[in-house]
Amino acid sequence: MINKSIEDLVTINFGADKWEAIKAKAGIKVEAFVSNESYPDEMTYGLVGAATEVLGLSVSQVLFAFGEFWVLHTANKGYGDLLKSAGRTMPEFLDYLPLFHTRVALIFPNLKPPRFECSDRHPDRITMHYFSPRPGLSAVVSGMLSGVAKLYETPAEITQTQFKDKGADHDEFLVCWGDSIKK
Amino acid sequence: MTGPQTKLDREQFAELFPFHFVVDREMRIIDAGDVLLRICPGITIGSPLANAFSLFLLASPTLHIDREYLIKHKSTLFVFKSSSSDLMLRLQLVILGDPERYIFLGSPWVRNPTELKALHLVLKDFALHDSTVDLLQLVQTTSTSLHDAKQLALRLELNRNELKELVDTANAPILTIDLLGKVRDWNQTTERLTGFSKADAVGKQFVEDFVNEESQQGVRKLLDGSLEGVKNARLEVMLNTRDDRKLLVIFSASPRHDALGKVTAAILVGHDITELDEYRTTLENRVADRTSELSLANAELSRVMRSKDDFLSAMSHELRTPLNAILGLSESLCEGVYGGLTDRQSKSINTIAESGHHLLSLINDLLDIAKIGAGKMDLDWTNSNLEDACKSSMRFISGLASKKKISVSLFTDPIASIIHADQRRLKQILVNLLSNAVKFTPEGGHISLQTRSNPERNAIEISVTDSGIGISNSDIERLFRPFTQLDSKLSRQYAGTGLGLSLVLRLAELHGGSIEVKSELGKGSCFTVSLPWSESKSHFPQAAPAHKDLDISTDQVAAKGPLILLVDDNEINLSTVGDYLRAQDFCVIFARNGLEAIQVVRDRKPQLVLMDIQMPVMDGIDAISILRADPTFASLPILALTSRAMVGDRERCIQAGANDYLSKPVQLKQLTHAILSHFNHLKIK
């Protein structure tokens, strides 16, 4: 899914030649990625590394951009109505996210999707818990949450409050909107 | 058997079955799930079921729903269509007995998110156990994947078309041969070149049907190798064409693999070299023609060079013959052969002799330069004593130097005493340089000759330094050109041909050496000749003692008055040399050609023959050969006396049987000495 997002992001924003350059740099001979097809994780990390060099961005910038882009373009294009049907509002969507991933895991077991959990539900904030065996992708989640906020046209702040790569057992994000931002 | 003893309140039941509704015995809706009521405004509690829904059946018009039908088909999956919207419900019926109730459980039938949206439903409206959402997600993701796959297929198709276009438009025959040797693909260039269309070719055996017989074996090997995995093997192949034209192609063969890496075919990429081959053949023919022309030209050049040599030889003869007479007669006159001379006569004769010697030196230099130019100057390499050569050369110019009151000095390096060189040519170099120094040094000046070893450069440096008129820097580069004297004034003031330095340079180069000049106008010049030398070889074998037996006084032999036959076609020479020899107490008889000479030898039995070589009727070489063939004259001393002085003359004379060879004009005293040497030799024997 991320691979497809990287391809779309680079192709649309930087041109097909940059995408070919990134693929060549990462040593990837796949002609084009197919959504929901399973690819080795090394391929994703290779693409991210090559993209940082070719596009001149940091790893976290690239991953955040990919996450946001995936929600707003790739997923919206492929899953638009389904995505929207997951909730009438951003909070509803976020609340439904754990179930959505559970269903994905059942339908495509090879994808090994991450697990989400919600806690501390408030009218203007929610805490999202992200569990994944893949290290270093928390910036993608930030980007995706930001993308969801934009999809529902809800100004929001996403703050990572717990880091797996700093010793925690999972990543944690606080998503704030409405009054909690004004404060 | 009863079900689980659970009693659900209405809210719990509605959460589990958000789309349920309940109908009584009269077929009136008496309850419904909140979500259903929300999305389907046509349903109102208490209204007839038939008003809200109709029954959807395959291959039948929609039916009115009545109690009997429901009871009869209670185990069927019911599909109800909303009368007020597009909603379709897939339902399972549960009938309760008392009071009689018909409970419909199910969910909306939606095939994609768009239909979901049209019904104003969200995923949360469905019960968690309802797999409709999973179905929707599966359909959507599958659809997305299918879309991606279609995009990919489109791109692959595009790539394939681009590749096909590339292959077809490539100006190279490209073809694919399968594992059975059959043509699988055949691009447009191959069609154009062979005249066979792809349709003609595909499925046919490539080798048997399209390769010329002479190339078939090679192509089979090429294909076999390629199908075994060999890449880029190359072969020149003669192909058949529809119009029987010659078509020569260089093919490069490589294996083609499937997704699993298995070889499935061989790809041949070719380059049409028919024209190139024709051009190559034409070029080869041209080269052969040109080589032949060059051979002819070379032969002609060789002939011209031989003609030039012959011309030089002939000119040498023609120039030396009269000179021989001039010098000989002058020498005879000076020695009083023709009687005493007055002082004035003696002075004039001396002038004639000097002019003759100058002319002789000029001819000699010219001949030498011509020989070097023709590559015919052979050096007689020996370990030469440099000091002796220096001393001898100094003696040669000492008379002239003395006349001009020029002091001369010699400094020799004892380490550099031996040099591997042609002794005569070495001396020629030294004499030329010294003569020049004398010539261009004013009276009372100084000349020095110095030798130095230079082990670092493995050379001996021989310097001739004078305090003469000097040479300007701009003139130095012209110095070694033949026939160049630096200005006409000099030509008039100093006799010379301008050949001397040119000859010195060429002789030095023949020895593998070089020459360097340092000069300052009005102060003098220094010419340094560097010749290859090795310190380790700087030893000189003990010279053989001089042949004292040759040192016999003329009187001893002359007193006996030996009979000498002088053979020459030139009357002046006969007269000059004859008179001189008679003056030396020899008896002299004459012959004017080879044939006459043979006759005279047989008749008069002379004790020595002086034989000219170039003569009419029969030349000297033939005459000597004939005489030597006669055992009577096998030991008769014959001295060849000729104006020819080219390389090989001496050998030819000696080969014909001459005992010795003297080049004209010989000094008469030298001639006498040679004659006496041979008589002495006979005497010793």
Boltz contact constraints between the chains, C-beta under 6 A:
constraints:
  - contact:
      token1: [A, 32]
      token2: [B, 152]
      max_distance: 6.0
  - contact:
      token1: [A, 32]
      token2: [B, 155]
      max_distance: 6.0
  - contact:
      token1: [A, 34]
      token2: [B, 145]
      max_distance: 6.0
  - contact:
      token1: [A, 34]
      token2: [B, 148]
      max_distance: 6.0
  - contact:
      token1: [A, 34]
      token2: [B, 149]
      max_distance: 6.0
  - contact:
      token1: [A, 35]
      token2: [B, 144]
      max_distance: 6.0
  - contact:
      token1: [A, 35]
      token2: [B, 145]
      max_distance: 6.0
  - contact:
      token1: [A, 35]
      token2: [B, 148]
      max_distance: 6.0
  - contact:
      token1: [A, 36]
      token2: [B, 141]
      max_distance: 6.0
  - contact:
      token1: [A, 36]
      token2: [B, 145]
      max_distance: 6.0
  - contact:
      token1: [A, 78]
      token2: [B, 144]
      max_distance: 6.0
  - contact:
      token1: [A, 79]
      token2: [B, 140]
      max_distance: 6.0
  - contact:
      token1: [A, 81]
      token2: [B, 113]
      max_distance: 6.0
  - contact:
      token1: [A, 81]
      token2: [B, 114]
      max_distance: 6.0
  - contact:
      token1: [A, 81]
      token2: [B, 117]
      max_distance: 6.0
  - contact:
      token1: [A, 82]
      token2: [B, 113]
      max_distance: 6.0
  - contact:
      token1: [A, 82]
      token2: [B, 140]
      max_distance: 6.0
  - contact:
      token1: [A, 85]
      token2: [B, 113]
      max_distance: 6.0
  - contact:
      token1: [A, 85]
      token2: [B, 116]
      max_distance: 6.0
  - contact:
      token1: [A, 85]
      token2: [B, 122]
      max_distance: 6.0
  - contact:
      token1: [A, 85]
      token2: [B, 123]
      max_distance: 6.0
  - contact:
      token1: [A, 86]
      token2: [B, 123]
      max_distance: 6.0
  - contact:
      token1: [A, 103]
      token2: [B, 134]
      max_distance: 6.0
  - contact:
      token1: [A, 103]
      token2: [B, 137]
      max_distance: 6.0
  - contact:
      token1: [A, 107]
      token2: [B, 138]
      max_distance: 6.0
